[in-house]
Amino acid sequence: MPEVRLVGPNGEQVGIVRIEDALRLAVEADLDLVEVAPMSKPPVCKLMDFGKFKYEAAMKERESRRNQIHTVIKEMKLRPKIDPHDYETKKGHIERFLKAGDKVKITIMFRGREQSRPELGLRLLAKLADDVGEIGFVEATPKQDGRNMIMVLAPLRRKPDSARREPRAEFALEGVAQAEAVTEAVTEMVEELDVAAVK
C-alpha cells in the first residue's frame, strides 16, 4: 500500500499521496490517519480525531436507540363460553393495555366440542372489537390456529411517553375506518356461519 487517496479533516479531497506523506500530514495536524475504504484502489484514508469520531458515533447510536418505539404485544386468553363478569374484567385489562399504547393479542381457546362451533369465537371477538373500537382497531382479523382463534388489536394512538405525543389526525381517522371495516367483515362472517349452522 504505497499510496492512498487522502481526505482532509473537513472532507476536502487532498488527492493521491504516498503513505509517508499522509502520516506526516496527520502528525503535523495532530490528527489520526484512519483508513475508511480499504477495498478501493487506492485505499481511502481520512485525517480525523479518531477518539472524537468514536464518541460521536456512540452518541448517535444512543440517540437513535432512545427514539425507537418499542412495541409490546400483550396477550389475553378467553374461552368461548365466558361469564359476562369475566368478560368485563378481561375487556378492562385490554382497554388498559391499549391506552398504554401496547398491542393486544386476543386468543380464544376452544376445547372439545367447542372446536366445531368457531362462530362462538367470532361473535365474541366481534363484540370485543366493537366494545374497544374507540381506543383500538383490529390489526389482524380473527383466524383459526388449531384449537385457538387469534385476533390482534392495536391502539389508535402511540404511547404517551414517546417522542411523538399525538398522532396526526388522518392516521387516527384511518385507524377508525379500518376498525369499522374489519368489524363489519367479522359480523358478516358470523352471519354466514349462522346461516351455515342452520342448514
N, C-alpha and C positions, 0 to 999 in steps of 0.2 A: 504494500500500500504506500507507494512513494508520493502520490498526490491525492488531495481531497478537494472537494468543492466546498468553499468556506462561506458561511453565512454569518454576518456581523451580529452584535448583541441586540440591535434594533430591527433585525430582519432583513437588512440590506445585503445584497449579493456582493461579496468581495471577489469571487471568481475562483478559478482552479489554482491552488498554490501547493507548494511542497509541504509535507507534513511538518518538517522542521520549522518552516516559516509560520505555519499555523500555530504551532506550540509556542513560538517566540511571541507572536501577537497576543496569545492568551495570557502569557506571563506578564507582558507589558501592560495589558489592560486589567490585570488582577482578576481574571475570569477563568473559567474552566473550558476546555475544548471537549465538546460532547458530540459523539457520533450519533446522528439522528436517523440516517438512512444508510445502513451498512451494505445493503444489497445493490444499490445503484452504482453506476460506473461513471466517474469515480465516486467513492463514498461521500456522503454529505455530512459535514461537521458544522456545529454552531458554537459561537462564543457565548457563554452564558454563565450565570451564577447557579451552579447545579443544586446547591442546598436550597436556595430560594425557589428554584423551579420545582423541586420535590415538595416543598412546603405548600406552594400554591396549588399543585395538583391534588395534594391530600385535602386541602380546604375545599376545592371544587367538588371532590368526591363526597365529602361530608355534607356539603350543602345540597347536592343532588339527592343524597340519601334522606335528608331531612324533608325535602319537598315531595318525596314519593308518598303516594296514598296507599296505605296497607289495607287491602280489603279482607275482611274476616268473614268467613261463612259459618254462621251458627246453624245448628240443626235442631229441629223439633220433630218428635215422633208422635204420631197419633194412631188410633185404631178406628176402623170404620164405624163401630158402634160406641162412640164416645159419649159419655154423660154430658148434658148441657153445661153443668158447672165446671167440669174438667175442660170442656171446650173453651169456655170463657177464660179460664186460668191460662191455658196454653196460648190463646189469642192475645192475652195481655202480655205474655212473655215475647211473642212475635212482634207486637207493636213496640215494645221497649227496645228490642234489637233493631228494628227498622228506624226508630227515632234516633238511635245511637249511630246510624249510618252503616250498619252491617247488613250483609245479605243473609237471607234465611232459607235453608233447605228444609222443606217440609216433606216428611216421609210418612205415608200411610202404610201400616203393616197389616197384611191380610193373613189370617190363619184358617186352616181347614176349609170349610165350605165358603167362607168369605171370598176366597180366591175366584169363585165362579160369579161373583157379583161386583165387578170393578166399578159399576155405576155408583155404588155407595161411596167409594173413594172419590170419584169425580164430583159427585154432589157436594161432598164435604170440602174438597179443595176449591170448588167454585164459590161456595158460601164464604170460605175463609178469604179468598181473593177479593170478594165483594166487600167483606167487613173491613179489610185493611186497605181498601182502594184509595183512601185519602192520603195515606203516608207511604204506600209502596205499590209496586206494579209487578206483574208476573213476568219474570225474565225468561224462565224456561217453562214451557207448558207442561202439564201433567203427562207423564209417560210411565208405563208399566215396566218394572225392572224385577223380573222374577216374582217373588211374593210381595214386593213393595211397589208403591206408586210414588213417584217423586215429582215435586214441583219446586222451583226456586223463585223466591220473591226478592226484589231489590228495592232499596229506598228511593223515593222521588228526589231526595236531596243528598248532598255529600255530608260527611262527618262534620260537626260544628267546629272541631278543633283543627281542621285542615286549613291550609293557606287560603283556599277559596271558600269563603264563608257561605255564600249563597250561590246556587247555580243560576245560569241565565234562564230567563222565564220560558224561552222556547223549548229548552230541554225538559223543564218540568211539565209543560203542556204536552210535549211529545210523549213523555212517560205516562201521563194520564190517558192520552189517546190510545197508547199501546195497551195499557191495563184494561181499558174498556173493550178493546178489540179482542183481547185474549179471554176476558170474562165471557164475552158473547160467544166466542168459539167453544169454550168449555161448556157453556149452557146448551149450545146446540148438540155437542157430543153426548151430554147427559140425556137430552130429549131423544136422540137417536137410539141410545142404549135402552131407554124406557120403552120405546116402540118395539125394539127387537125383543125385549124381555116379555112383552105382552104377547107377541106372536109365538 
